[in-house]
Amino acid sequence: MAPAMAAALLLAGCGSSVRESGGQGLRVMSLDQCADQYVLAMGEGHDLALSPRADDPDSWLRADAASHRVLRPTLESVVAYDPDVVVRHWGGDARLLARLQQQGVKVVTIAEASDFATVEQSILAVAQALDRRAEGQALIRTMRTSLKEGAPADSRRETALYLTAGGFTSGPGTLIDASLRAAGLENATRSPGFAAVRVERLAIDPPGRFVLGFYDQARADRRGPGRHPLVKRLVEERPNVRLPAAMLTCPAWFMADAVPELADLRRRR
């Protein structure tokens, strides 16, 4: 047996004895940054192990991550920590997930959402696994309040293009599209999913409004199409709103916070 695995098994045994003595709540491990947000929001009272990206600038609840341990999402870490519940969005390789299944560990996967109803389902799934149903319902109420605040009061539609600093956009079948529609905006991108935007296209047929994403990451995509001088000029000439990267990296309740801002964009001239 490899030394790392042997040490991991020893630590796992220690962790199990602590739980059996009733000294703490559930051991909850998050395998990626999106899962971090869910367990931070609903995991109070449990022993949390977060991913290495929990305190990154594009993590929504990064300020809450400081008091928790951080573990790499590896097989050795999982064996050592001996979790009761694992929460993931995309994190964890096939070998790790197979081991969790063999051990009977509860694994909750956050769904890739194209609407807010799917986000609610993910919230409820994590809340149930963590026995934090009240916290889950509170998040859902907060999300629904934001959606209600941003709902259009009339049927008038204005077109907006979602654009990242790297030059990508988001069409039907994405949570960005659902957010635009919730605010009464027409998505200028008609093709489903995510796609690159050509600067030439913007020069010929510029949208009436821009919704800019990931522009707060100053070092990211510094030479991306979204930062082209022509695009910069078009943005400055038109109503626009900038959504922070932390709001966009996870299909979660806080994406609804963008809807009132988008509704304000719709009203601007």
C-alpha positions as CSV (number, residue, x, y, z in Angstrom):
1,M,0.0,0.0,0.0
2,A,1.3,3.5,-0.9
3,P,2.4,5.6,2.1
4,A,0.0,8.4,1.2
5,M,-3.0,6.0,1.0
6,A,-1.9,4.3,4.3
7,A,-1.8,7.6,6.1
8,A,-5.2,8.5,4.5
9,L,-6.8,5.4,5.8
10,L,-5.4,6.1,9.3
11,L,-6.9,9.6,9.3
12,A,-10.2,8.3,8.0
13,G,-10.4,6.0,11.0
14,C,-9.7,8.9,13.4
15,G,-12.4,11.0,11.7
16,S,-15.0,8.2,12.1
17,S,-14.3,7.9,15.8
18,V,-15.0,11.7,16.3
19,R,-18.3,11.4,14.6
20,E,-19.3,8.3,16.6
21,S,-18.6,10.3,19.8
22,G,-21.1,12.9,18.7
23,G,-18.5,15.7,18.7
24,Q,-19.6,17.3,15.4
25,G,-22.2,17.4,12.6
26,L,-21.9,15.9,9.2
27,R,-18.6,15.9,7.3
28,V,-19.3,17.7,4.1
29,M,-16.8,17.9,1.2
30,S,-17.1,20.2,-1.8
31,L,-15.3,19.2,-5.0
32,D,-15.4,22.4,-6.9
33,Q,-16.0,26.2,-6.7
34,C,-19.7,26.0,-7.5
35,A,-20.3,23.4,-4.9
36,D,-18.4,25.6,-2.4
37,Q,-21.1,28.2,-2.7
38,Y,-23.9,25.8,-1.9
39,V,-22.3,24.2,1.1
40,L,-21.2,27.6,2.5
41,A,-24.7,28.9,2.2
42,M,-26.4,25.9,3.8
43,G,-23.7,24.1,5.7
44,E,-23.6,26.0,9.0
45,G,-23.0,23.6,11.9
46,H,-21.4,21.0,9.8
47,D,-17.7,20.3,9.3
48,L,-16.9,21.7,5.8
49,A,-14.0,20.9,3.5
50,L,-13.9,23.3,0.6
51,S,-12.2,23.2,-2.8
52,P,-8.9,25.1,-3.4
53,R,-10.9,27.7,-5.4
54,A,-13.3,28.6,-2.5
55,D,-11.6,31.9,-1.8
56,D,-10.8,32.9,-5.4
57,P,-11.9,36.4,-6.6
58,D,-14.7,34.9,-8.7
59,S,-16.2,32.9,-5.8
60,W,-19.4,34.5,-4.6
61,L,-19.1,33.6,-0.9
62,R,-15.3,33.8,-0.8
63,A,-15.4,35.9,2.4
64,D,-17.2,33.0,4.2
65,A,-14.5,30.5,3.1
66,A,-11.7,31.7,5.3
67,S,-12.7,29.8,8.5
68,H,-12.9,26.4,6.7
69,R,-10.4,23.8,5.7
70,V,-9.4,23.4,2.1
71,L,-8.8,20.0,0.5
72,R,-7.9,19.1,-3.0
73,P,-10.5,16.9,-4.7
74,T,-8.4,13.7,-4.8
75,L,-9.0,10.2,-3.8
76,E,-6.5,10.4,-1.0
77,S,-8.1,13.5,0.4
78,V,-11.6,11.9,0.3
79,V,-10.3,8.8,2.1
80,A,-8.6,10.9,4.7
81,Y,-11.5,13.2,5.3
82,D,-14.1,10.4,5.2
83,P,-17.1,12.6,4.3
84,D,-20.7,11.8,5.0
85,V,-21.9,14.0,2.0
86,V,-20.0,15.2,-1.1
87,V,-21.4,18.1,-3.2
88,R,-20.2,18.7,-6.7
89,H,-21.0,20.5,-9.9
90,W,-18.2,19.3,-12.3
91,G,-15.5,18.3,-9.8
92,G,-14.1,14.8,-9.2
93,D,-12.7,12.4,-11.7
94,A,-14.2,9.0,-12.6
95,R,-11.9,7.1,-10.2
96,L,-12.9,9.4,-7.3
97,L,-16.6,9.2,-8.0
98,A,-16.5,5.4,-8.4
99,R,-14.8,5.1,-4.9
100,L,-17.5,7.4,-3.4
101,Q,-20.2,5.1,-4.8
102,Q,-18.5,2.0,-3.5
103,Q,-18.3,3.5,0.0
104,G,-22.0,4.5,-0.1
105,V,-21.2,8.2,0.4
106,K,-24.1,10.5,-0.4
107,V,-23.1,12.5,-3.5
108,V,-25.2,15.5,-4.6
109,T,-24.6,16.9,-8.1
110,I,-25.6,20.5,-8.9
111,A,-27.3,20.5,-12.2
112,E,-26.3,22.6,-15.1
113,A,-29.3,24.9,-15.2
114,S,-31.0,26.7,-18.1
115,D,-33.7,28.1,-15.9
116,F,-34.3,29.1,-12.3
117,A,-36.6,26.2,-11.6
118,T,-33.6,23.9,-12.1
119,V,-31.6,26.0,-9.7
120,E,-34.4,25.5,-7.1
121,Q,-34.1,21.8,-7.6
122,S,-30.4,21.9,-6.9
123,I,-30.9,24.0,-3.8
124,L,-33.5,21.6,-2.5
125,A,-31.2,18.6,-3.2
126,V,-28.3,20.0,-1.3
127,A,-30.5,21.3,1.5
128,Q,-32.0,17.8,2.0
129,A,-28.6,16.1,2.0
130,L,-27.3,18.6,4.6
131,D,-30.5,18.5,6.7
132,R,-30.8,22.3,6.2
133,R,-34.2,22.6,4.6
134,A,-35.1,25.9,6.2
135,E,-31.9,27.4,4.8
136,G,-32.7,26.1,1.4
137,Q,-36.2,27.5,1.4
138,A,-34.7,30.9,2.5
139,L,-32.4,30.9,-0.6
140,I,-35.3,30.1,-2.8
141,R,-37.4,32.9,-1.4
142,T,-34.5,35.3,-1.9
143,M,-34.1,34.2,-5.5
144,R,-37.8,34.5,-6.2
145,T,-37.9,38.0,-4.7
146,S,-35.1,39.1,-7.0
147,L,-36.9,37.7,-10.0
148,K,-40.1,39.4,-9.0
149,E,-38.3,42.7,-8.6
150,G,-36.9,42.5,-12.1
151,A,-40.0,41.3,-13.8
152,P,-41.1,43.7,-16.6
153,A,-44.2,45.7,-16.0
154,D,-45.1,45.8,-19.7
155,S,-44.6,43.7,-22.8
156,R,-42.0,46.0,-24.5
157,R,-38.9,44.2,-25.5
158,E,-35.4,45.6,-25.9
159,T,-32.5,43.6,-27.4
160,A,-29.3,43.0,-25.5
161,L,-26.1,41.1,-26.3
162,Y,-24.3,39.2,-23.5
163,L,-20.6,39.4,-24.1
164,T,-17.6,38.3,-22.1
165,A,-14.2,39.8,-22.1
166,G,-12.9,36.8,-23.9
167,G,-15.4,37.4,-26.7
168,F,-18.1,34.8,-26.0
169,T,-21.8,35.0,-25.8
170,S,-24.7,32.9,-24.4
171,G,-27.8,31.9,-26.3
172,P,-31.1,30.0,-25.5
173,G,-30.7,27.1,-23.2
174,T,-28.5,28.9,-20.7
175,L,-29.1,30.6,-17.4
176,I,-27.9,33.9,-18.9
177,D,-30.7,33.7,-21.5
178,A,-33.2,32.9,-18.7
179,S,-32.0,36.0,-16.8
180,L,-32.4,38.2,-19.8
181,R,-35.9,37.0,-20.5
182,A,-36.8,37.3,-16.8
183,A,-35.9,41.0,-17.1
184,G,-37.9,41.5,-20.3
185,L,-34.9,41.6,-22.6
186,E,-34.6,40.0,-26.0
187,N,-31.4,38.0,-26.4
188,A,-29.5,39.2,-29.4
189,T,-27.9,35.7,-29.7
190,R,-30.2,33.3,-31.4
191,S,-28.0,30.2,-31.4
192,P,-28.3,27.8,-28.4
193,G,-25.5,27.5,-25.9
194,F,-22.3,29.4,-25.9
195,A,-20.4,30.7,-28.9
196,A,-17.7,33.1,-30.0
197,V,-18.6,36.6,-31.2
198,R,-16.8,38.1,-34.1
199,V,-15.8,41.7,-33.8
200,E,-16.6,42.2,-37.5
201,R,-20.2,41.2,-36.8
202,L,-20.5,43.7,-34.0
203,A,-19.2,46.4,-36.3
204,I,-21.8,45.7,-39.0
205,D,-24.8,45.0,-36.7
206,P,-24.2,46.3,-33.2
207,P,-26.8,45.5,-30.5
208,G,-28.9,48.1,-28.8
209,R,-27.6,47.1,-25.3
210,F,-24.7,45.2,-23.9
211,V,-24.6,42.9,-20.9
212,L,-20.9,42.4,-20.0
213,G,-19.5,39.5,-18.1
214,F,-16.1,38.8,-16.5
215,Y,-14.9,42.3,-17.3
216,D,-14.0,42.7,-13.6
217,Q,-11.2,40.2,-14.0
218,A,-8.6,42.7,-15.1
219,R,-5.9,40.1,-15.9
220,A,-8.2,37.7,-17.7
221,D,-8.5,37.9,-21.5
222,R,-6.6,41.2,-21.7
223,R,-6.4,40.7,-25.4
224,G,-9.7,39.1,-25.9
225,P,-12.2,40.2,-28.6
226,G,-14.4,41.7,-25.8
227,R,-11.6,44.2,-25.1
228,H,-11.1,45.2,-28.7
229,P,-11.0,49.1,-29.2
230,L,-14.0,48.9,-31.5
231,V,-16.0,46.9,-29.0
232,K,-15.0,49.3,-26.3
233,R,-16.3,52.2,-28.3
234,L,-19.6,50.4,-29.1
235,V,-20.2,49.6,-25.4
236,E,-19.5,53.2,-24.4
237,E,-22.0,54.5,-26.9
238,R,-24.8,52.2,-25.7
239,P,-26.6,51.3,-22.4
240,N,-24.7,48.5,-20.7
241,V,-24.4,46.7,-17.4
242,R,-21.4,44.8,-16.1
243,L,-22.0,41.5,-14.2
244,P,-19.2,40.3,-11.9
245,A,-17.5,37.1,-12.6
246,A,-18.5,35.7,-9.2
247,M,-22.2,36.0,-10.2
248,L,-21.6,34.0,-13.4
249,T,-19.5,31.0,-12.5
250,C,-22.2,28.8,-11.0
251,P,-25.8,28.0,-11.7
252,A,-27.0,29.3,-8.4
253,W,-29.6,31.5,-6.7
254,F,-27.4,34.6,-6.8
255,M,-27.7,34.7,-10.6
256,A,-31.2,36.1,-10.0
257,D,-29.6,39.2,-8.4
258,A,-28.7,40.2,-11.9
259,V,-32.3,40.4,-13.0
260,P,-33.2,43.7,-11.4
261,E,-30.0,45.2,-12.9
262,L,-31.0,43.9,-16.3
263,A,-34.5,45.3,-15.9
264,D,-32.9,48.7,-15.2
265,L,-30.9,48.3,-18.4
266,R,-34.0,47.6,-20.3
267,R,-35.5,50.9,-19.2
268,R,-32.4,53.0,-20.1
269,R,-32.1,55.0,-23.3
